[in-house]
Amino acid sequence: MRRSRKPAQSNGLAAHALHYAARTAVAAVGAFGLEDASATVRSAARWWARSSFNAQRHRRAKANIAWAFPEADAAWVERTAVASYEHLFLLAAELAALPRLITPSRWFEHVELGDVREGLELLAEGRPAILITGHCGCWEALGYTLAALGVPLHALYRPLNQKPLDDWVRRVRASRGLALLDKFGATERIPAIIEQGGCVGFLADQNAGDRGLFVPFFNRLASSYKSIGLLAMRYELPLLCGAAFRLPAASRKRFRIELVDVILPQHWKDADDPLFFITCRYRWAIETMVRMAPEQYLWMHRAWKSRPRHERLGRPFPPALRQKLASLPWMTQPSLERIIERSRRDAAQCAAR
């Protein structure tokens, strides 16, 4: 894992004001209950999504959705983009309630499990593993549930810029057994965690910058972290890919956890490029999660911000990359052609800047 420079945290008046604003929101949800607060939260999210000062992000969300779902009409794209903001606002509201809802003695009242037996059996062996999810569903509910089940989970975490708020978030999560691993300094700590039988969790759909490994995500090359695959290869760790999805209001429970893929060392041992295979497969697993509930993904994020070297330099699509993509077991010819066509368009946009 490449060492990153840790950004300076703010500890001034504005940082403390934001901290107390967040605590006030938490208190409101605590006072009125998550269900009663949800309607107000959704209404605020819809207003925010369509507000003039959010126009650029809303356009980005719709463009990302339209590319990911080319068969969808404009009305569905608009609804999904707005629903994505509702999801974002609900995530914030749920932060207030999850620590007291999902506990070792009560988690099953609020969370149902899909077909997760293979993953639970691997975790029950007490061996270390890598847990993969994305910015889809409620990743906080996933983390709290795993902690309630006794999984020794260390979640990679980017510290918030506001120190008072960051300290509070850490305390709340730690109170429910969810250990946070600061991504700035994780390089030194992860080996010891693995050697002690711990599990490391990643939100693995973040943009990894120009030095990342570019693999397909919704038929467009996306910069992805090499460190996940390198860690799996070094320690021969399984990767468990899953998500916690919010259920409809009429459901008896609030969340459902689904295991989408289990990537084992034997799956990559014969690959010509194991790192590329692992990275492509966990990204494909995250895409599968998003397709299960498109309205529960943060489409406004710049997931495709960084571009591969051949696009930045205006060069043709590399034949070697095309060959590696074609060798992936799940790759189809239409998807491959769409990846190459989108790369050509992105290269043209790079040249026009």
C-alpha positions in Angstrom: 0.0 0.0 0.0 1.6 3.3 -1.1 2.1 5.8 1.7 -0.1 8.8 1.3 0.4 12.2 2.9 -2.1 12.7 5.7 -4.1 16.0 5.3 -4.0 18.5 8.1 -7.1 18.4 10.3 -9.0 21.5 11.2 -9.6 22.1 14.9 -10.9 25.7 14.8 -14.3 27.3 15.4 -15.8 26.0 12.1 -14.7 22.5 12.8 -16.3 22.6 16.3 -19.5 24.1 14.8 -19.8 21.3 12.3 -19.2 18.8 15.1 -22.0 20.2 17.2 -24.3 20.4 14.1 -23.7 16.7 13.5 -24.4 15.9 17.2 -27.6 17.9 17.0 -28.8 15.9 14.0 -28.0 12.7 15.8 -29.9 13.9 18.8 -32.9 14.7 16.6 -33.0 11.2 15.1 -32.6 9.8 18.6 -35.5 11.9 19.9 -38.0 11.3 17.0 -36.8 7.9 15.9 -35.3 6.8 12.6 -38.6 5.9 10.9 -40.2 9.3 11.8 -37.2 11.2 10.7 -36.8 9.3 7.4 -39.6 11.2 5.5 -38.1 14.6 6.5 -34.6 13.4 5.5 -35.8 12.2 2.1 -37.6 15.5 1.5 -34.5 17.5 2.3 -32.5 15.2 0.0 -34.8 15.8 -3.0 -34.6 19.5 -2.5 -30.8 19.4 -2.2 -30.5 17.1 -5.3 -32.3 19.6 -7.6 -31.0 22.8 -6.0 -29.1 25.2 -8.2 -25.9 25.0 -6.1 -25.9 21.2 -6.6 -26.5 21.3 -10.4 -23.0 20.2 -11.4 -23.0 17.2 -9.1 -26.6 16.3 -10.2 -25.6 16.4 -13.9 -22.6 14.2 -13.1 -24.8 11.7 -11.3 -27.2 11.5 -14.3 -24.3 11.2 -16.8 -22.8 8.3 -14.8 -26.2 6.5 -14.5 -26.9 7.0 -18.2 -23.6 5.4 -19.1 -24.0 2.5 -16.6 -27.5 1.8 -17.8 -27.7 2.7 -21.5 -31.1 1.0 -21.9 -32.7 3.3 -19.3 -34.8 6.3 -20.3 -34.3 9.9 -19.1 -37.1 9.7 -16.5 -35.6 6.6 -14.8 -32.1 8.2 -14.8 -33.5 11.3 -13.1 -35.4 9.3 -10.5 -32.3 7.2 -9.8 -30.1 10.3 -9.5 -32.5 11.9 -7.0 -32.9 8.6 -5.1 -29.1 8.5 -4.8 -29.2 11.7 -2.8 -32.0 10.3 -0.6 -29.8 7.4 0.0 -26.9 9.6 0.9 -29.0 11.6 3.4 -30.4 8.5 4.9 -26.9 7.2 5.5 -26.2 10.2 7.6 -29.4 9.8 9.6 -28.7 6.1 10.1 -25.3 6.8 11.7 -27.3 8.2 14.6 -29.3 5.0 15.1 -27.1 2.1 14.1 -24.9 1.9 17.2 -28.0 1.2 19.4 -29.9 -0.9 16.7 -27.2 -3.3 15.6 -25.7 -4.8 18.8 -24.7 -8.4 19.6 -28.0 -9.0 21.3 -30.3 -7.2 18.8 -28.8 -7.2 15.4 -31.1 -9.9 14.1 -34.1 -7.7 14.8 -33.0 -5.3 12.1 -30.8 -7.3 9.7 -31.6 -10.3 7.6 -29.0 -12.4 6.0 -29.0 -13.6 2.4 -27.0 -16.6 1.2 -23.9 -15.7 3.1 -23.0 -19.2 4.4 -19.8 -19.6 2.4 -18.5 -16.3 3.8 -19.5 -17.0 7.4 -17.9 -20.5 7.2 -14.6 -18.9 6.1 -14.8 -16.3 8.9 -15.7 -19.0 11.5 -12.3 -20.7 10.8 -10.6 -17.7 12.5 -8.4 -17.1 9.5 -7.7 -13.6 8.2 -9.6 -12.3 5.2 -10.2 -9.2 3.1 -13.7 -7.8 3.2 -14.8 -5.8 0.1 -17.7 -3.5 -0.3 -18.4 -0.2 -2.2 -20.3 3.0 -1.7 -23.5 1.0 -2.3 -26.1 0.1 0.3 -25.3 0.9 3.9 -21.7 0.0 4.5 -22.0 1.2 8.1 -24.7 -1.4 8.8 -22.5 -4.1 7.2 -19.6 -3.1 9.5 -21.7 -3.0 12.7 -23.3 -6.3 11.9 -19.9 -8.0 11.3 -18.7 -6.5 14.6 -21.8 -7.7 16.4 -21.2 -11.2 15.0 -17.7 -11.1 16.6 -15.7 -10.7 13.4 -12.3 -9.1 14.2 -12.8 -6.4 11.6 -10.5 -3.4 11.0 -12.1 -1.0 8.5 -9.8 1.2 6.5 -10.9 4.7 7.2 -9.9 8.1 5.8 -9.9 10.6 8.7 -12.4 13.5 8.4 -10.9 16.9 7.9 -12.6 18.3 11.0 -10.8 16.9 14.0 -13.6 17.2 16.6 -16.1 15.4 14.3 -13.4 12.8 13.4 -12.7 12.1 17.1 -16.5 11.7 17.8 -17.1 9.3 14.8 -14.2 7.2 15.9 -15.5 6.9 19.5 -19.0 6.0 18.3 -17.8 3.3 16.0 -15.3 1.9 18.5 -18.0 1.6 21.1 -19.6 -1.1 19.0 -16.4 -3.0 18.3 -15.7 -1.5 14.9 -12.0 -0.9 14.8 -11.0 1.9 12.4 -7.7 1.7 10.5 -6.3 5.1 9.5 -5.4 4.8 5.8 -2.5 7.1 6.5 -0.2 4.7 8.2 -2.1 1.5 7.4 1.0 0.1 5.6 2.7 -0.4 9.0 -0.3 -1.9 10.8 -1.9 -4.2 8.4 0.7 -7.0 8.5 0.4 -7.3 12.3 -3.4 -7.4 12.0 -3.3 -10.2 9.4 -0.7 -12.2 11.3 -3.0 -12.0 14.4 -6.0 -13.4 12.4 -7.8 -10.1 11.9 -9.9 -9.1 8.9 -9.4 -5.9 6.9 -12.3 -4.1 5.3 -12.1 -1.9 2.3 -14.5 0.5 0.5 -12.9 -0.5 -2.7 -14.6 1.7 -5.3 -12.7 4.9 -4.6 -10.7 6.5 -7.3 -7.0 5.5 -6.7 -5.4 8.3 -8.8 -3.2 8.2 -11.8 -1.0 5.5 -10.3 -3.9 3.1 -9.7 -4.6 0.0 -11.7 -7.2 0.7 -14.4 -9.9 -2.0 -14.7 -13.5 -2.0 -16.0 -16.3 -0.6 -13.9 -19.5 -0.4 -15.8 -17.6 -0.8 -19.0 -15.4 2.2 -18.4 -11.8 2.0 -17.1 -11.6 3.1 -13.4 -8.5 3.6 -11.3 -8.5 1.0 -8.6 -6.2 0.3 -5.6 -3.4 -2.2 -6.3 -2.8 -2.6 -2.5 -5.9 -4.9 -2.1 -4.7 -7.5 -4.6 -1.1 -7.3 -3.4 -2.2 -7.9 0.1 -4.3 -10.9 -1.0 -1.4 -12.3 -3.0 1.2 -11.8 -0.2 -0.8 -13.6 2.5 -3.0 -15.8 0.2 -6.2 -14.3 1.7 -9.7 -14.8 0.5 -11.7 -11.8 -0.5 -15.3 -11.7 0.6 -17.4 -9.2 -1.5 -20.7 -8.1 -0.2 -23.1 -5.3 0.8 -25.9 -4.4 3.2 -28.9 -3.1 1.3 -31.7 -1.0 2.8 -35.1 -2.8 2.6 -38.4 -1.2 1.7 -40.3 0.5 4.5 -42.9 -2.2 4.6 -40.3 -4.9 5.3 -40.0 -6.4 8.8 -36.3 -5.6 8.9 -34.3 -2.6 7.8 -31.3 -4.2 6.0 -30.4 -7.3 4.1 -26.8 -8.5 3.8 -25.8 -10.2 0.5 -22.6 -12.0 -0.3 -21.9 -11.4 -4.0 -18.6 -13.1 -4.6 -15.8 -15.0 -2.8 -12.4 -14.8 -4.4 -10.0 -17.5 -3.3 -6.3 -17.9 -3.9 -6.9 -20.8 -6.3 -8.9 -18.5 -8.5 -5.9 -16.4 -9.4 -3.0 -18.8 -9.0 -3.0 -19.7 -12.8 -3.7 -16.2 -14.0 -1.1 -14.6 -16.3 -1.4 -11.4 -14.3 -2.9 -12.3 -10.8 -3.0 -8.7 -9.6 -5.0 -7.6 -12.6 -7.3 -10.6 -12.3 -8.0 -9.9 -8.6 -8.6 -6.2 -9.1 -10.9 -6.8 -12.1 -12.9 -9.4 -10.2 -13.5 -7.4 -7.0 -14.5 -4.4 -9.2 -16.9 -6.6 -11.1 -18.3 -7.8 -7.7 -18.9 -4.2 -6.7 -20.6 -3.5 -10.0 -22.9 -6.5 -9.4 -23.8 -5.0 -6.0 -24.7 -1.7 -7.5 -26.9 -3.3 -10.1 -28.8 -5.0 -7.3 -29.9 -1.6 -6.0 -28.9 1.3 -8.3 -30.7 3.8 -6.2 -28.5 3.0 -3.3 -25.2 4.0 -4.9 -23.4 7.4 -4.7 -23.5 8.3 -8.4 -22.5 11.8 -7.8 -18.9 10.8 -6.8 -16.1 11.1 -9.4 -15.4 7.4 -9.6 -13.9 7.7 -13.1 -11.9 11.0 -12.4 -8.4 9.6 -13.1 -7.6 8.4 -16.6 -5.1 5.8 -17.8 -1.8 6.8 -19.3 -2.7 5.9 -22.9 -5.8 8.2 -22.7 -3.8 11.1 -21.2 -1.2 10.7 -24.0 -3.8 10.3 -26.8 -2.5 6.8 -27.7 -4.6 3.9 -29.1 -6.0 1.3 -26.8 -3.1 -1.0 -25.8 -3.4 -4.4 -27.5 -2.0 -6.1 -24.3 -4.7 -4.5 -22.2 -7.3 -5.6 -24.7 -6.0 -9.2 -24.6 -6.0 -9.2 -20.8 -9.6 -7.9 -20.7 -10.7 -10.5 -23.3 -9.3 -13.3 -21.1 -11.5 -12.5 -18.1 -14.1 -15.3 -17.7 -17.0 -12.9 -17.4 -16.0 -10.6 -20.2 -18.3 -10.5 -23.2 -17.5 -9.1 -26.7 -20.1 -6.3 -26.5 -18.7 -5.2 -23.1 -15.2 -5.3 -24.4 -16.1 -3.2 -27.5 -17.9 -0.7 -25.2 -14.9 -0.4 -22.9 -12.6 0.4 -25.9 -15.1 2.9 -27.4 -15.5 4.7 -24.1 -11.7 4.8 -23.7 -11.5 6.4 -27.2 -14.0 9.1 -26.1 -12.2 9.7 -22.9 -8.9 10.1 -24.7 -10.5 12.7 -27.0 -11.7 14.6 -24.0 -8.3 14.5 -22.4 -6.8 15.9 -25.7 -9.4 18.7 -25.7 -8.5 20.1 -22.3 
